[in-house]
């Protein structure tokens, strides 16, 4: 991946500040458990962390030069997302507002409850922020066998920004209304969740296409590294590794093949109008 001089990605770096405060539970915690954790983590750990209260840890440390470089990279990627989505929204008569990107380690407070490293990167619609503990990428490589590159980070961030795009377009709110209505079965809501996640993958592919056309950021192997990451965290791959068999009705993020398909559809078309996963998957 080729770096550029773009900076100003709306990044708040909380690394080195110690753990965040533990806050009370509620709807925000349920939102995380239900719809926005990224890699098939155990939602019970999220729900249990939302109860009770505690005080913030104040121990601080200086970031290493490598950590500082990572922060600079994420800031650059955040700016790339803002530039690209500004253009896409403007082309469709809308105004884009970028999310905040929060870098943290271990735990931190979010608008959706307590963010934990075990949850993986996630988007919180309550405060319109993306939360990323960079240690996740070590787990992605160790647990799921995905080769982690700089563009792997770019893909994951673009996927989470895709959830922000869904919030700006009202998709997140419609899905939440469906869930709270009680009119849909667990299997039906799982299919809605899959459509939601695959659309975020589509948006990530669209972002890659449009950003490369503008900034020429892609180098050989970059798109393959994104595909590898998408396939590694397909529900079928995760279930096969964790329980030894695949139960398609319990999918919440899509199969490895689906995640690749929709990322590549976004990349090949670069057209936001081609990303209606709901009509195509919920027939």
Order of alpha helices (4+ residues) and beta strands (2+ residues): beta-alpha-alpha-alpha-beta-beta-beta-beta-beta-alpha-alpha-alpha-alpha-alpha-alpha-alpha-alpha
